[in-house]
């Protein structure tokens, strides 16, 4: 039985947290047990009350006293995760847990140690959204591929599934949008059993709560470069 730890950083997600938890609980994948860990990142809305109302929908809750950011929330979740593999699930449902079967297929079939969900391979559907977001993603992905001799199509997808023992939470130094680049860089250097799979994407608009902005790409690119230069 393979155990998957799903980490859900949640900041003011009262509108969607119950739905995402119910969708995860509905997943039934042969040979896979799911551990669901919610990290309430200092929410000021009713997120905590919703969690307390449905304890059967998750394994554990970590409650941070104040909003520390997604990066620190992920570190808090990693510190208590007990699964063989780890996956971060945003609480906003831009990415659906219904993709878990697709993400796990390379693990179950080929013993993959790192799987990335790509919005650009051949998804069944994807919500039309911001042009410059796509351009920025292309630049970030292209830069990573050049520096690491890789062939990813979408390194800033919200779904990166990896073998837990490939990464210690204590070694993570980035706490914001650049943390995903740090995680991917470290894991990529430690395994060559890597796959991409096509996933669907229901991106939010800024009015709906999307937070990433163009200037975040600068720290991401810097982290990719630094991680590559520091590698032996």
C-alpha positions, 0 to 999 in steps of 0.5 A: 500500500502506497501512502500519499500525504496531501498538504493543503495550505489554506489562508481565508479559503472558507468558500472552497475548503470543504469542497476540496476536502470532500473531493479528496475524500472521494478519491479511490485509487487501488493500492493508495492510501491518502493522508490529508493534512490541512495547514490553516495559515492564520486565516481570518475568515471562517476556515477554521470553523469549517474544518472543525465542523468536518473532522472526518474529511482530513487526517490532521490540521496544523493551525498557524497563529498568524499568516506566515505565507504558503512556503512556511505552511508547506514546511509545517506540513512536510514536517509531520507528513508520513506518506511515501509521497507528498503532493501540495494541493491548493485550497482554491480548486484551480487544480482538482483532486480528480487528477490524483489518479493521473499523477500517481500512474507513473508512480504505480507503473514506473516507480517514478520519484517525481511527477509534475502535472502540466497544463500544456501537454494535452489537457482535456480542457483548460480555462482561458486566462492571462496571456502574460502569465503564460509568457512568464511561465514559458520563460521560467520553464525554459530557463530551468530546462536550459540550466538543468538539461531537462525537458519540462513543459510547465515547472510552475504547475500547482501539482508536483508529486515527489517521494518524501525522502528526497527532501527534508523540510529543514533544508528549505530556505525559500518561503514565498513563490520561489519555494517551488523552484527550490523544491523542484531544483533539489529533487531534480538533482536527486533522481532521474526517474521523472515524469510529466502528465497532462492535467486540467486547469481551472485558473482563478482571476484576480477578482476571484483571489489569484495572488501571483504577479509578474514581479514574482518571476524575478525571485523564481528565476534567481532561485533557479539560477542559485540552486543550479550554481550551488549544485556540485 
